[in-house]
Amino acid sequence: MKRRIWKKIMGICLAAATTLGALIGCSGSTASETEPAAQVSEETETAQSQVTESESETEEVEDERPFEGVKLKYATTQTASTGEENLELIELVKEKTGIEIEFTIIPNTPSGELDKTLVSLMAGDEIDIIYNTVPGLKPFYNAGVLTPMDELAASANYDMDSIFGDYLPNFDGQVYGLPAFSDIWITLYNKQIFDDAGVPYPTAEGWTWEKYIETAKQLTDSSKGIYGSLMLDYDCYNYMYALQKGWNPYKADGSGNFEDPLFKESLEFFYGLGNDEKIQQNILDFKASNTPWNAFVTSGQYGMFMCGGWTTSILNNFEKYPRDWTVGLLPMPYPEGQEPTTLTVPGCYAVPSTSKNKEAAFAAAACMAENQYTLGFGRVPARVDLTDEEIADYIENSLAKPFEFDSLTVEDFKAAWFDSNRKALSEKIIGAGSSEISQIIIEEGQLYGQGAQDIDSAISKIAARAKEAIEQEQ
């Protein structure tokens, strides 16, 4: 407001000076001496009118870019700071809000060490914006270095719920980030392997685990090294089936829920795909062969690959991942008799407690979360307020274009990534001791899958170790 008053005063002074200059400039001429006073008055009014219009335009721009000139610090890695998407994103924020974002480079964190961004914040370093997944933000919340966004949103008259719905990271009743996109789990399939096996391409409607297994069996030809299914060794494969049948990792009192029969059924289901159904490598062979995460694309030996949608980023990188076969796209399978579900993990922008301009940081985070998908990097927006027309336009003109080689249609993308009737479940366990629990599930689950312990021993050890992890964090 002070800036506007100052500009108004300067505008009036400029108008007066312009008019006075005109009078002085004309005073030495015969013509000016005979110029009617009314004409001078008219010129003065015109000059003032021009200044008023200019002032109005300036104020309009200021209203559109309310944080003009404000500088914020965004903590990220060296690699991310030079990435094309991040560079375009900070330009977009500057264009829409006036905020200038500078990168604060944080070294990568080796496995097993405390996140260096978290260490920096705990030391009190001034940082305005960070990025992380919902489960990735939990340690920051636990450390007390995140700003709750509810009051900031209320002050800005910003309705977070109507824009992001259930994707908002909510810890103990407060929102601690704004989600930019959601990594939804999908099924990719190799059409060449389907064609060679004479198996028709599956459809998204009623894509259950029962159909997935039946289809994978028809594709598997172990004599040629071809498996109908590929899954990795991530923690969520161990409990995905239980989640889809309504399991919750924690009981109402906050204790672990790993002795629930659904969790046991889930371990048996996942490791049974390799050991019993033989539609994919068993976990022992998978680990021994060092099968890489990108084996679906690099080997061409797998009929279907069920994983997070982020894996599609390698499909159109033909220079690094050349292939002459095309890919089909389906949603994540779900247990027959259950409602369609999928796993997901939203990526969010959050405001640390060390930020000295939290209002501007919130505005920048909102701008990034709402608009990052428009930059054309294949993101699936975590916005629930987009209309069907907006989604169709985005898929057709942005998301699907890089996959023209595979002839993926708008309907393929809508069924796999934008099905509003499909319930989204958290890919990661979020709660007390969750990081340690995820590692425990991998360790004990794989020992069971390798035959080194029976299922009841695995469940018992997971429950006991999880109890200890939860108690330590509480």
Salt bridges, closest charged atoms under 4 A:
GLU62 OE2 - ARG3 NH1 3.98
GLU62 OE1 - ARG4 NE 3.33
GLU62 OE2 - LYS7 NZ 3.62
ASP63 OD1 - ARG4 NH2 2.35
GLU68 OE1 - ARG65 NE 3.21
GLU85 OE2 - ARG379 NE 2.94
GLU113 OE1 - LYS116 NZ 3.20
GLU126 OE1 - LYS356 NZ 3.78
ASP221 OD2 - LYS224 NZ 3.98
ASP233 OD2 - LYS287 NZ 2.79
ASP235 OD1 - LYS428 NZ 3.16
GLU265 OE2 - LYS245 NZ 3.03
GLU277 OE1 - LYS217 NZ 2.81
ASP385 OD1 - ARG383 NE 2.94
ASP406 OD1 - ARG323 NH1 2.84
ASP419 OD2 - ARG422 NE 3.76
GLU443 OE1 - ARG465 NH2 2.88
GLU444 OE2 - ARG465 NH1 2.80
ASP456 OD1 - LYS264 NZ 3.07
GLU471 OE2 - LYS467 NZ 2.77
